[in-house]
Amino acid sequence: MQDSDDETADITEDWVPVEELGYEQARDELVDVVATLEHGGLDLDASLALWERGEALATRCEEHLAGARARIEAAIAETDPDDD
């Protein structure tokens, strides 16, 4: 079981907290997570840790996109003459 813990620790030790990542960083890391999971070869604990990280990264990307969408909609509303 120690090997499993070591493998999981090796994978997670360099992770930046998800809430600190910008969109591009989160997206790029998510791509890497998916590729690693698709490649396989990890034990169950490491795979689960990566899966959970991927879920958190996907959520972070969605948050950034929702924020960008809201900003665009607000900018359009400010300049749209039909909204008088």
C-alpha positions in Angstrom: 0.0 0.0 0.0 3.0 2.3 0.6 3.8 2.2 -3.2 0.3 3.4 -3.9 0.6 6.3 -1.5 4.0 7.2 -3.0 2.7 7.2 -6.5 -0.3 9.4 -5.5 2.1 11.8 -3.6 4.4 12.0 -6.7 1.4 13.0 -8.9 -0.1 15.5 -6.5 3.0 17.2 -5.0 3.4 19.9 -7.7 -0.3 20.8 -8.0 -1.2 24.5 -7.7 -4.5 25.0 -5.9 -7.2 25.0 -8.6 -8.7 28.3 -7.4 -5.4 30.0 -8.3 -5.3 28.9 -11.9 -6.3 31.0 -14.8 -8.4 29.6 -17.6 -5.5 28.6 -19.9 -3.6 27.0 -17.1 -6.6 25.0 -15.9 -7.4 24.0 -19.5 -3.8 22.9 -20.3 -3.6 20.9 -17.0 -6.9 19.3 -17.7 -5.7 18.2 -21.1 -2.6 16.6 -19.4 -4.8 14.9 -16.8 -7.0 13.4 -19.5 -4.0 12.2 -21.5 -2.4 10.6 -18.4 -5.7 8.8 -17.5 -6.1 7.6 -21.1 -2.6 6.3 -21.1 -3.3 4.2 -18.0 -0.7 2.4 -15.9 -1.5 4.2 -12.7 -2.8 2.5 -9.6 -6.4 3.0 -8.5 -5.5 5.7 -5.9 -3.4 7.7 -8.3 -6.1 7.4 -11.0 -8.8 8.6 -8.6 -6.6 11.5 -7.5 -6.2 12.5 -11.1 -9.9 12.1 -11.8 -10.8 14.3 -8.9 -8.2 16.9 -10.0 -9.7 16.8 -13.6 -13.2 17.4 -12.2 -11.9 20.4 -10.2 -10.1 21.7 -13.3 -13.2 21.3 -15.5 -15.2 23.2 -12.9 -12.6 26.0 -12.8 -12.7 26.3 -16.6 -16.5 26.6 -16.5 -16.3 29.3 -13.8 -13.9 31.3 -16.0 -16.1 30.9 -19.1 -19.2 31.9 -17.1 -17.4 35.0 -15.9 -16.3 35.9 -19.4 -19.8 35.3 -20.7 -21.2 37.6 -18.1 -18.7 40.3 -18.9 -19.5 40.1 -22.6 -23.2 40.2 -22.0 -22.8 43.2 -19.7 -20.7 45.0 -22.4 -23.2 44.2 -25.1 -26.1 45.5 -22.8 -24.2 48.8 -22.2 -23.7 49.4 -25.9 -27.0 48.0 -27.2 -29.3 51.0 -28.2 -32.4 48.7 -28.3 -32.3 48.3 -24.5 -33.7 51.8 -23.7 
